[in-house]
Amino acid sequence: MTRPTGNARLRAARIAAGYSSQQSLADALTARGVPVGLRQVRRWESDAPPLPQPDIRHALVELLGQDLSALGFSVPAGAEPGRRPAASLLAPANRGPLRTSNALQPATAAADFLAVTRAHRRLYWTVAPATLHPAVSSHATLGGQLLEATAGRTREALATALAESWLLAGRVEFFDLREPDRAGDTFVRALQAAGEADDALLGAAVLAHMAFIPGWAGRQEAAAERMVAARTYARRGPASPEFLAWLDAVEAECETRCGNTRTALNLIAHGEDVLATGGEGENPEWMDWFSPVRLAAFKGNTQLAAGHLPQARETLRRVLEELPGDADKQRSVILGDLAAVEAAAGRPIDAAAYAVSALRLLETHWYATGLERVRDVRRALTPWQHEQCIRDLDDRLYDWGAVVSALAR
């Protein structure tokens, strides 16, 4: 596979910021009072991008949220405009690959880096996120430094592993730590690394994860635009049936969060058809978060949101039976959804039992998304809050261990 020509870092940052074309970036900069034409943007995304004029630099950094060096420009000392506050960053060093004085790394560097990336991928399912995240973040920072000291196929392989590491860090931030702004910054780095590797499927995976951020906030248009980009990249893969079905599931969850449950159910039905039909294209090794049973989990949640309680109950119970033994994070979410089904059906005892089961799992396999499900159920159970089953649930939800653990993570 040949590396893409041009400034992949700027192109990735532009797409991640929502500017799908070079012209749209030029228009946005012009709207900020710094007239820029399409020809200038094309030159910036060329193999040898010229450094923008000083008045444009500030607007470009502010618009894309990246330093000039992270956008692929060679910046002389003192020419870098001010950066955004570091509060939303993983750490100041994580604003992009760093220029280092390392000697050229051997071909084994990529394989060694990938071995740790693979270990982190497996540990995600069992290690507490507050413990795992610093290790993944530091590992990705190291990868960014090593990238500047590699070349050829070694650089391409290292960039692929780096993209996966940044993607994992962003997933922890979004799903486990519930820090969407932080995750957004991290996903941009993942997209930039995927661009360095010219790995279209990794780029599609990153863009689809980026769609969750506006989707969960109810911003359907922004989520849909990122999904269009994700599907465009997936077509360059080629993507496996599982990957395409996962894209349907992601878009369905975003539509569900935006209140469009009919559209979401249609997307899930399409994903089921894709899996049933099959097709060419290998499933990426790193995509360990999806399977047909996970698609059914998305379906059950959407049926719940649509008010189809009997169907949701049947779907979610089947998912609970079919989940693999090491899927305790997902299991806590399914138990929370089942609790929500019973709460909506006016069955507080059953709802509380499912919620307590979810909390037991969360004590050993923390997952912020799972706890959010339980808290939503508890709010739905307010009409029965004086009943003993709800008091028992409160004792579990607010005991010393659970409160301290939640605050510590």
N, C-alpha and C positions, 0 to 999 in steps of 0.2 A: 504493500500500500504506500503510495507517495504522499508526502506531506503537502498540505495545501499551500499555495503561494499566497503571499501577502501577509499583512499584519493580523494574525489570527486573534491576538489578544484584544485589539480594538474591536474587531468584528464581533467577538463573543460578548464583550461588554456592551456593545451597542444593542445586540439582539436581546440580551438579558434585561436591559433597561427599557425594552418595549419599542425600540426603533427598528422595525423590520427591514427598512431599506436605508440606503445611504442618503437618499433625498430627505427622508423624514428626520434624520439627525441634522442635516444641514438646515432644514426649516426650523427645528427646535432651537438651534444655536442662533439663528437669525432673529427668532422671536425674543431672544434674551438680549438683543441689542448688539450682537456681534455678527454682522453679515458674513455668511459662509455659503459657498456654492457647492454643487454636487462634485465638481472637479476637484475641489480641495479635499473633500471627504475621501474620494477615490485615491488621491495621493497618500492620505494618511493610512489607508488600508493596503498600500502597496508593499513590496518587499523592502523598500528603503524609505520609510515614512519620514518626511521632513518635520522638524519640530514646529508646532503651531506658533503663531505670533503671541506675545505676552498677554494681550487682551483676550485672546481666544482660549488660552490655556486654562484660566480660572473657570470660564464658563464650561469648558469641556469636562474638567475634573468634577465640578459641581453637578453637572447634568448626568454623568455616568457613574459618579461615586467611586472613582478609581484614580490613583495617582498616575501621572504621565508615564512613569516607568512601567507601571503595571498595565498600561494601555499600549505598550510596545514601542514607546519612543525612547531614543537615547537622549538622556537629560544631562546637560552640563551642571556642575556644582552651582547651586544658588538659583537655578532656573525652575525648580519645582515649586508650583504654587501651594498655598496652604492646604492641608488635608482636612477631612471631616473629623469631628471629635472621635476619640478612640473608644468611647463608651459602647458603641455598637459592634466593635471588632472582637475577634477572638483574642488578638494581642497585636500590638503595633507591628510586629514583624510579619504578620500574616496578610499584609496588604498586597501580596503578590510575590512571585519568584524573586529572590534577592540576587543581586550581583555579588559574587564571591570570588575569592582568590584561589579557590580549590584548583588543584591540577586536574587534567582531564581524567574522568573516572573510567575504570575498566568496564568491559562488557558485562561483568558479573554484577555491577551496581544495580541494574534494573531488576534482575532476578532476586537479588537480596532485598531490595525495597518492596517488591511485590510479595515476597514471602511474609513480611510483616503486615502488609495490607490485607492479605488473605486471613491471617490470624485475627486481626481486628474485626474482619467481617464475621467470622464465626463467634467471636467473643461478644458481639453486639447482643446476641440472644440470651446471654447468661450473666454478663457483668453489669453492675449498676452504671447508669449513664454518667453520673458525676465522677465515677472512677475511670470509665473508659474514655470519655471525651478529651481530657487533657492529653492522653497518650496518642489518640488519633490526630489531634490538632498539631502536636509537636512533630509527629511523624510526617504529616503533610507539609509542614514548614521545612523540614529537612529535605523532602522531595523537591520543593521549589528551589532550594539552594543547589541541590545536586543537578537539577535540570540544566543549569547554566554551565555545568562542567561535563556535559555529555554531548554526543553527536550521533548522527545516523540512526541506525535501528535501535541502539541503546537508548537514545533520547526519546524515540517514539514509544518504546516499551515503558520507559520510566514515566513519560507523560500520561500514558494510559492508566498506570497504577496510581499516579498522583491524582488524576481525575476521580478515580474510585474512592481514594482516601478523603478527598474534599467532599465528595457526595455523601459518604458515611458520616462525616462530621456534621454536615448540614442536616441529615436525617435525625441525628441525635438531638441537635439543637431544636428542630421543629417538632418532632413527634414526642421526644422524651423530656426535654427541658422547657418546651413551649416558649421559645424565643424566636419568633418569626423574622424579626428584623435582622438578627444575628445570622439566622439561617440563610436569608437572602444574600447577604454579603458572601457567605461561604459557597453558596451554589454558583455565584458568578465565577469564583476561582475554579470550581469544578468544571464549569463550561469552558473557561479559558484553557485549562489543561487538556480537556477533550479536543479542543480545537488544535492544540499543539500536536496531539496524537493523530489527528484526522480520524477520530473514532466517532462515526455518526450515531451509532446506537447509544454510546455513553452520553453523547450530547442530547439525544432524545430523552434519555432517562433523567438527566439533570433538568431539562426544560419542563418535563412533566412534573417533577417534584416542585419546581418553582411555581407551577400553576396552583399547587395546594395553598400557597400563601394568600393570594387574593381570593381563591375559591372559598377557603374557610372563613374569610372576612366578609363574604357575601358580595364580592366584586366580580360579577359574572363575566363582564366584558374583558377584563384584564386576564382572568383565568382562561377564557376561551382563546385569546390571542396567543398565549403561551402554549396551549394545546395544539393550535395550528402549527406553530413552529416545531413542537415535539413530533408531530405526525410527519411533517416534512422531512425532518432528519431521519425518522424511522424508515422512510421509503428508500433512503440511500443505503440502508443496512446491508443486506435485507433483514427485516425483522422476523422473528419466529412468531408462530400463532400465539404463544403465551405472551410475548411482548406486546403484540397488537391488542390482545384481550386486556392486558394490564392498562394500556392507554385508555381503552374504553372505560375501565373501572375507575381510573383517576378522574376522567372527565365526568363520569356519573356521580362521583362523590362531590365534586365541585358544584355540579348542577343541583344535587340534593341540598347542599348547604345554602344554595341561593334560592331554594324553594321550588325548583323546577323538577319535581319528582317524576312526572310523566316522561320528560326528556331523558332523565337518568335511567329509568327502567328500560327505555328503548335502547340506550347505549349498552346496558348490561345484557339485554337479549342479543344484541349484535356481538358482544364479546363471547357469549355462549355459542353462537353460531360459528364464530371464528375458530374456537377450540374444537368444536365438533367436526368442522371441515378439515382442519389440519392444514399443512402446507410446508413449504421449504423454509430454510433459515434456522440456524441453530440458536438455542436459548443461551444467552450470555452466562458465563460462569458466575459473574457477580450478581446476577438478578435472583437472589435467594429469598425475596420477600413476596413472591407471588406464585399461585398455583390455582387450579380449578376450584379448590375449596375456599381459597381466599376470594375468588370472584363471587362465590356464593355468599360469603360474609358481607361483601359490599351490597349484594342484592338484598339480604335480610335487613340491613340498616336502611336502605332506601324504601323497602316495603313498610318498615316501621314509620318512617317519616311521612309516607303517603297515607298512613292510617289503615293499611291492609294488615290488621293485627293477626288473623289466623294464618295468613300466608307467611308473615314475618316469623311467627312462632315456629312454624314447621321448618322454614329455611334455616333459622338460627340453631334449632335443636340438631338438625342434620349436620350443620357445620361443626357444632360442638363435639359430635361423635367422631367426625372425620379429621379433625385437626391432629397433626402429628404431636408426639409427646413433648417435643422441645419448643412448642409454640405457645408458651405460657403468656407472653405479652399479648398476642392476638386473642388468646382464650379469655383474658380479663376483659377485653373489649366486647367479645361475644356475650359473656355473662352479663355485662352492663346493658347491652342491647336487649337481652332477654328480660332483664329486670324492668327495662323501660316498657317492653310489650305488656308485661303483667300489670305494671302501674297504670298504663293507659286503659287496660281492660278492667280496672277496678278490683284487682286481686293483690292487695298489699302484702299478704303473707308470702305469696310466691315471689313477688317483686323483691321483698327484703331478703329472702333466702338467696336469690341469685346475686344480689348486691353484696351480701356478706361473703359469698364464695369468691367473687371478684376481688374483694379486699384481702382475702387470705392469700391469693396469688400475688397481689401487689406488694405484700410484705416481703416477699423474696424475689420478685421479678418486677421492679418498678417500671411503670409506664404511665406517663402523664396523661396520655389519651385515654387509658383505661380508667384512671381516677376521675377524669372529667365526665365520663359516662356515668359513673356511680354518683357523682355530685348532682348531675342532671336528674337522675332517678330520685335522689333524696328530695329535691325540690318538688318533683311531681307527686311525692308521697305526703306532702304537707297536710292534706285533709285527714290523714290517718296518723298524725304524728304523736297522738297520745296513746296509741295502741302499743302493746308490749313488743310486737315484732319490729316496730319502727324504733322504739327505744333501744332494743338490742342492736339494731343496725347503727344507731348513733353511738352506742358504746364502742363498737368496732371502728367506726369512721373517725371518731374523735378521741381514741385512747392515746395514752402518752406516746407509745411507739409510733403510731401512725402519724400523729401531728408532727413530732420531731423529725421523723423520716421525711415527710413531705417538705418540710421547711429546709432540711439539709440538702435535699437533692435539687 
